[in-house]
Amino acid sequence: MLDPSILRALVWTDYRLAVLFTVLAPLVLLLWAVIRRADAIQQLLIIYWKVASLLAITVYLMIGGFSISFVAALIAHALIPLSLWFWADLNEEIREQPNSLLKLLFSAWRWAITVFSSVNIVIQLFFLRCAFSNSAFSSAACQTWLEAPRLYRDYFHGRTTSGFLGFFGIVGLVIYMACLGYFVLVKLGRQGRSATNQ
């Protein structure tokens, strides 16, 4: 097992990269796509935000101290690249757009977040035991992953209890899984890989 100080440094680096790749960059790209009226990029980024909301839910589950948050993190990192490359019509439309700085940066971000998510899937597999064992969840290694969400709570929800925020994480997870189930079981059969065929 890694030295605790090295593990802590790696975990905090992962969270910092997550803020950059999963929040700041796609937010800037979405605003830019709206201003430039780049519809295909805009639509793909809206789909991304819907899928990536599971990461925000994961943060609230971790604040609440729920071990299921480790499963949610793994699923989120698997769904994010899938959502960005799945749609055949949007991919073709983006490919056919004339070269521009927006298209270049969007493509670079899409590849970067795909690599980031893939690396995170491997990392999360090593910590998946945190979700299924109370003793593992209580270990220093698993608890290291909860430090950043708790700091987030201190900054943005200082007067709110962890249990209350964790409850919202559970509600969010139930709603997310219901929407995902509806998409997989109903909508996917109707529209296939076409995002515009609603």
N, C-alpha and C positions, 0 to 999 in steps of 0.2 A: 504494500500500500504506500501511496505517496506521503511524504512528509507533510504534516498539517499546514505549515506555512506555504509550501509550494502549492498544495491543493487550493488553499484560500486564494492565492494569487491567480491561479488558473481560473477558478470560479468567477472571481471579480472581473477578470479580463473578458471572460465569456459574456457576463452581463453587460459590460461596456460595449462590446462588439454588437450585442443584441440590440442595444438602444440605437446604435448607429445604423445597422443593417435592417432592423425590423420596424423602426419607428421614424427616425429622422430622415433617412434617405427616401423611403417610399412616400413620406408626407410631402417633401420638397418636389419629388417627381410628379405626384398627383396634382399639386397646385400648378406646376409648370404645364402639365398636360391639359388641365382645364383652361389655362390662359391661352395656350397654343391651339386649343380645340383639336387635340390629337385623340380622337374618340376611341380608337382601339387600345391605346396605351392607358387612357383614362378608365375604360371599362375593365381592363385586366387588373389595374391597381385597385379598383373598387372591389373586385372579386378577392384580390389579395387581402384587403383589410377585413373583409368578412371572415375569411379563413383564419387570418392571423389573430383575430380577436381571442382565439383559444389561448394565446400566450398571455394576454391580459388576465384571462380567467385563471390561468395557472398561477400567476403572481398572487391573486387573492386567495387561492387555495393554499398556497405556501404561507401566506400571512396567517391564515386560520390554522395552520399546522396539520393539514390533511395530507396523508401519505399518497393519496390518489393523484396529487399534483405531479408526481414523477411520471406517471402514465400519461397524464395530460400533456406534459412537456414533450414527451416522445412522440405522441400523436400529432401535436402541433408542428413539430419539425419535419415530420413525414408529409403532412398535408400541404405545407407552404410551397415547396418546389413543385409538387403535383399540380397545385392550383395555377401556377405560373406557366406551366408548359402543356397542360392538358388540352386547352381549347384550340382546335385546329383552325377555326375561322379567324380568331384573333391573331394567332401566330402568323398566318398567311398575310393578313392585312398589315401587320407590323413589318413583316419582311418586305412587302411591296412598297412601303412608304419611302419617299426620297430620303437620302442621308441627311441627318441633322444632328446637332449636339444633343438634343433631347433623346433621339433614338439611340445614339451611341451610349449615353449615360444610363438610359433605361436598360439596354442590353447588358452593359457592364454590371449594373446592379443585380439584374436577374441571374446572371452567372455567379456573382459573388454570394448572393443569398442562397443559391442552390448548394454551393460548396459549404457555406457556413452551416446550413441546415443538415447537410450530410455528415459533417464532422460532429455536429451536436447529436445526431441520432446515435453514432458510435459511442459518444461520451455518455449519453443517457442510458444506453444499454448496460454500461458498467454500474450505474446507480439505480437500476430498475429494482434491485432487491430492497431499496428504501421504501418501495410501495407495498411490499408484501410481507414485511417482517417488522414487528414493533421494535425489536432490539436493534435491527439495522437502521430503522428510521431514527432512533434515539442516538445513534452513533455520531461522533464528531464529524465524520465525512459527510453524512447525509444532512446534518444540521448546518453545515457550511453553506449549502445551497439555499437555506432559508434566511441567511443574513441580509442579503440585498433586498428581498421583498419586505423584511421587517424594517429596514432603514427607509425604504419607500413609504411604508406606513407611517413612520415617525415624521417624515417630511410633509406628507400630503393628507394624512388622516390622524393627526396627533391625538385628537380627543375621542377617537373611535376605537372600540375594543377589537382585538384580533378575531374573536369569535363572531362578532357582527359582520366584519368584512369577509371572513371565511364563509359565512352563510350566503352572502351575495355571490361568492365564488361558486358554491354548490348550485345555487339557482341558475347562475350563468352557464354552468356546465350542463345542467339538465336541459336548458333551452337550446344550447349549442348542439348537443347530441340529438335532440328531437329534430332540429332543422337539418342536420347532416343526414339523419336517417330518412327524412322526407325526400331530400335531394337524391340520395342513392337509390331508394326504393321506388320513387315516383318520377321525379323530374329527369333523372339521368336516362331512363328508358325512352322518354319522349324526345329529348333534345340531343342526345348523344354528346359528341364533342363540339357541338355548336353552342357558343355562349349567347349568340344573338337570336337563336331559335327558341324563344320562350314560349 
